[in-house]
Amino acid sequence: MMPAHLDLAKLSVRQFAERFRGEMIPLSNTFSYFCASVPMSEEDLKEYLEEPVAALPPSIASALPRISILLVPYLERANGKERGSKERASTEESAGEYVSIEKPPDGRLSNSTQLKLGDETVLAFALKGQEVAEYHYRFYHLLASVLGERWSEETETRYSRIVREELSAEAHGEVDEPSWRLKQGLRRTKNAAAAKAFRTYARQSFIDTLTLYLHGICCDIDVDTGPRQLPSRFLRRRLLALEELFPPPSGYAVFPDQIESGSDRPTG
């Protein structure tokens, strides 16, 4: 638990990460964590850290940089502005976010952020007032964002081919809001700018779809339906491709029909 005497009034996420770097607790060769929120029971540790990490495909775990996870009460944006897009969490933005023990005003409340600290990537999550299911989504979304920044040529080529074929088939919708917005903008882009716009869209679509894929391996989740949702036949094709590129660990499955009855997977 966080020391009661610690003054967080001027402590940014970066400063916080630097101060407690030596107190990180290893989870694996890749992951370590420091909890500065409520005391964590064995069940909390399992639910927030051990299970989400154990569900990662081995090829993804090996491709990630060193990850330090900070679990804090609240995160506060200094300027009170929303980020330009859900997927962005750059060092510059994180420098303007602070760890707080008191709930910030709604306009300054942030749920998660990431930054680079030397050769490590720091992921910070605010836990108070958050459901475990939302935390799991944010955890996998930030990991998918890290992977999206360093996806291999094979992955980029294969995934880009899939979304190009979707566009040719005029498949409407996307997996999440950031990629949906970029897809709408792509339809209005012509000529020389189209290639760059497509690469930006394809990368974000990969991040959003990989988030769903990873979350689905760990937990029993439902895919929201609606006019902005990618039709299930296209979504299943994406997930099958990710399953081939990043096979789940032994004992885990991607689709409900692959799970034996009596499964005790988390529902977050």
N, C-alpha and C positions, 0 to 999 in steps of 0.2 A: 504494500500500500504506500502511497506517496507520503513522504514526511510532512507532518502538520506545519512545520516551521518554514517550509519552502515557499518563497515569494514568487508567484508566477505572474505578477503584474506586468513585467516587461520581458517575459520569456517567450521568444518565438519558437515555432516548431523546430527550426534548425538548432537554436540554442539549447532547447530541451533535449534533442537527440544527442548533441555533443556532450552535454552535462552527464547524461546517463549511459553513454556509450559503453563504459566499463562495467555496467551492471546488467547488461543484456544477458538473458538466460538462453542457452542454445536449445533449439528444438531438433535440428538436423544440421547437416553440413552447410545447408543454404540458409535456413531460417533461425533467427533468434528473436526474443521479445522482451519487453519491459512493460509491466502493468502499473499504471499510475492512477487507476480508477478504483472501483470498489475491490475489496479483497476477492481473489479468485479461489473458489473451491476446486477440488479435483474434477467435479462435473463441469464447472465453468471452463477450466483449462482444456478439457476434452472437447467441449462444444465450440469454443471460440478459436482454438489453435490446433490441437492435435488432429481432430477429424478433418478439418478443411485442408490441412497440409498433407495428411495421409492419402487423401483422395486425388491428389495431383498426379497426372500421368508422369511416369519416370522421365520421359523425353522432355517434358516441360520443366520439371524440377531441375534437371541437369542443365537446361538452357538459361535458367534465371541467374542473375547476379546474386551476390549476397544480399539477403533481405532482412532488415531490422523492422520489427513490428512494434509500434508504440500504441498502447491502449490507454486512453486518457479520458477524464470526465467529459470535457467539452473542447471544441475547437472554435475559435472566433476569428473572423476576417476583420482585419484592421480597418479597411475602407468601407466595409459594409456592402460591397458590391457582389453580385452573383458572378460566377465565372462565365466566360463567353460560351463555353460548351462543357458538358458534363464530363467528357473524357480528359480534359486538360488539367494537369496538376503539376506545372513546371516549377523549377526551383524559385523563379522570380515570384510566382504567385504564393508559394509556400512561405517565402520570407515575410509575407504580410499576414500570416496566420499565427495565432497564438494559442497556447494551451491555457485553459481556464478551468477553475474549480467551480465557478458560478455559471449558471446558464446565461449565455449572451442574449441580447435582443434578437428577435426572429430574423431581422435583416442582416445580422452578422453571424448567424449560426452556420457552421460548416460540419459536415458529417465525416469527411475523410480527405486526406491529401497525401502527396508523395513528394520526395525531394531526393537528390543525390548527395551523399556525404562520403567523399573520397571514392573508394571502389564499392561502396554499399548503396543500396536503394532503401530509403526509409519510408515506410508506410505508416501513417498515423490515423487512428480511428477514434472518434468520439463515441463512447458507449452509453452514457446516461440518456435515458429516454428513447433508446433505439431497440427495436426488435432484433432478435438473433437472425431472423431471416433476412432483414435489411443489411445487417452486418455481413452475412455470408455473401450477399450480392456485391456489396462494396469491396469486400476482400478480393473476390475473383475478378471484379472489374478492374481494379488497380493492377493485379497481376497480368491480366490480359492486355492492359495498356503497356506494361513493361515489355511483354512479348511482342506486341505490335510494333514497338520501336526497333526491334531487332529480328523481325521475321526473316527466315531463310529465303533464298531465291526459289527453292522448290515450293515452299508454302505459298509465297506470293504468287507464283505462276499458276499454281493449281487453284487457289482461291479466286484469283482474278478471273480465271477462265469461267468459273462457276457463276460469278456475278455478271459477267458479260453475257452469258447465255440467258440469265434471268432477265436482263435488260432487253435482249433481243425478243424474248417471249413476252415482254411487257408485263412482267410480274410486279404487281403493286405491293407496297408495304415493305417493312423492314423489321428487324428484331428489337430495336430500341430507338429512342428519340434522336440521339446524335446522328446515327447513320441514316435515319429517315429524312432528317433535314438536309443532309448532304446529297441524298438521292434526289430529293426534289430540286435542289439547286443544279444538280448534274443535268437534269432534263432541259434546263434553260441555257446550258453552256454550249457554245459552238466553237468551231475552228480550233485555233492553237491552244486555247485554254482548256479544251475538253480533256486532253490527255492528263494534264496535271490534276484537274478536278476529279477524274476517274480514279487516279491513284490515291488521292485523299479519301474519296468515298470508299474505295475497296479496303483500305487499311482500317478505317473506322468500322466498316461492316464486319471485318474480320474480328476486331476487338469486341464488338457487341455480341457477335455469334459465339466467339470463344468464351466469353463470360457466361453465356447460357449453357454452353457445353460443360464447362468446369463445374458450374453450380449444379447442373443436372447429375453429374457423376457423384457429387457429395450428398446431395439432398433430394428428397422427393418434392419437386416443384411443379407448378402449373404454369403453362404458357398463356399469357393474356390473349384473349381474342378481341378483334375489333377491326375497323377499317384500315388502320395503319399497320396491322400485323401481317407479316409475310405469310402467304398460304402454306399450309402444312407440308405439301409435297415438295416445295422448294426448300423449306426449312429442314426437312428430314435429309434431303440430299446434302446440304451443307454439313449437318451433324455427322453423317456417314463419312464424309471426306475428312473431317476433323478426327473422327475415330480411327481412320487409317493413318493419318499423319501423327496423331498423338494417342496411341492406344491407352485406355485406362489401366490403372494398376490391377493386379490380380485380385479377384473377388469383387470388383466394381463393374457396374454396367452403365450404359448410356441411356437406353430406352426401357420403358416399363416392361415390355414383353421379354426383356433379357434378364429380368430380376426374378429369382425364385420366390415363391410364396413364403411368407414369414420373414421377409427382409426387415431388418431393424434400422434401415438408413434414416438419418435425420430428416426432418421435414422443413428445415429452414431454407 
